[in-house]
């Protein structure tokens, strides 16, 4: 795909949001290596792909060789090509 706009080469940070959890500072300070805590998402639930804090797509986790990646499963309507 050829760039058509002057900003097409502008680099952006793409983030993938796995989940979150509210935690008291006391709980946070008690974390140590090996500690496990749950997030607000179910296993297998789609992840959010964000650009500049805006959700642009949903994705699922994939493993390619020794790296984690994401497979886009759905694009937000206003962001679709």
C-alpha positions as a Python dict, from the first residue, in 0.01 Angstrom:
ca = {
    (1, 'X'): (0, 0, 0),
    (2, 'X'): (145, 335, -105),
    (3, 'X'): (122, 626, 140),
    (4, 'X'): (-131, 883, 27),
    (5, 'X'): (-117, 1133, 309),
    (6, 'X'): (176, 1338, 441),
    (7, 'X'): (152, 1170, 783),
    (8, 'X'): (159, 811, 656),
    (9, 'X'): (526, 768, 761),
    (10, 'X'): (477, 922, 1106),
    (11, 'X'): (567, 658, 1368),
    (12, 'X'): (307, 582, 1636),
    (13, 'X'): (317, 364, 1945),
    (14, 'X'): (77, 69, 1928),
    (15, 'X'): (-23, -74, 2267),
    (16, 'X'): (-208, -396, 2343),
    (17, 'X'): (-418, -386, 2659),
    (18, 'X'): (-440, -726, 2826),
    (19, 'X'): (-644, -618, 3129),
    (20, 'X'): (-631, -432, 3454),
    (21, 'X'): (-703, -466, 3822),
    (22, 'X'): (-751, -221, 4105),
    (23, 'X'): (-519, -300, 4393),
    (24, 'X'): (-450, -134, 4728),
    (25, 'X'): (-98, -2, 4777),
    (26, 'X'): (-58, -251, 5062),
    (27, 'X'): (-131, -541, 4823),
    (28, 'X'): (104, -394, 4563),
    (29, 'X'): (388, -371, 4815),
    (30, 'X'): (340, -738, 4909),
    (31, 'X'): (397, -861, 4552),
    (32, 'X'): (710, -1065, 4501),
    (33, 'X'): (853, -1286, 4225),
    (34, 'X'): (613, -1571, 4153),
    (35, 'X'): (305, -1381, 4274),
    (36, 'X'): (-4, -1420, 4054),
    (37, 'X'): (-310, -1198, 4044),
    (38, 'X'): (-615, -1197, 3820),
    (39, 'X'): (-715, -930, 3571),
    (40, 'X'): (-1057, -806, 3465),
    (41, 'X'): (-1064, -1023, 3151),
    (42, 'X'): (-1151, -1386, 3097),
    (43, 'X'): (-904, -1627, 2941),
    (44, 'X'): (-953, -1624, 2565),
    (45, 'X'): (-1119, -1282, 2563),
    (46, 'X'): (-1005, -1047, 2287),
    (47, 'X'): (-740, -785, 2367),
    (48, 'X'): (-768, -414, 2287),
    (49, 'X'): (-525, -260, 2038),
    (50, 'X'): (-471, 110, 2117),
    (51, 'X'): (-305, 396, 1932),
    (52, 'X'): (-265, 719, 2129),
    (53, 'X'): (-500, 573, 2389),
    (54, 'X'): (-777, 512, 2135),
    (55, 'X'): (-905, 159, 2072),
    (56, 'X'): (-855, 82, 1703),
    (57, 'X'): (-896, -297, 1695),
    (58, 'X'): (-945, -623, 1882),
    (59, 'X'): (-682, -895, 1872),
    (60, 'X'): (-582, -1234, 2005),
    (61, 'X'): (-242, -1345, 2131),
    (62, 'X'): (-25, -1554, 1899),
    (63, 'X'): (324, -1698, 1938),
    (64, 'X'): (565, -1681, 1645),
    (65, 'X'): (891, -1864, 1709),
    (66, 'X'): (1002, -1718, 2044),
    (67, 'X'): (805, -1390, 2029),
    (68, 'X'): (458, -1290, 2138),
    (69, 'X'): (240, -1122, 1880),
    (70, 'X'): (-121, -1035, 1813),
    (71, 'X'): (-359, -1129, 1533),
    (72, 'X'): (-612, -857, 1452),
    (73, 'X'): (-961, -1004, 1470),
    (74, 'X'): (-1171, -691, 1424),
    (75, 'X'): (-1108, -326, 1335),
    (76, 'X'): (-1313, -38, 1468),
    (77, 'X'): (-1550, 88, 1198),
    (78, 'X'): (-1416, 444, 1180),
    (79, 'X'): (-1058, 308, 1158),
    (80, 'X'): (-1119, 48, 890),
    (81, 'X'): (-949, 99, 556),
}
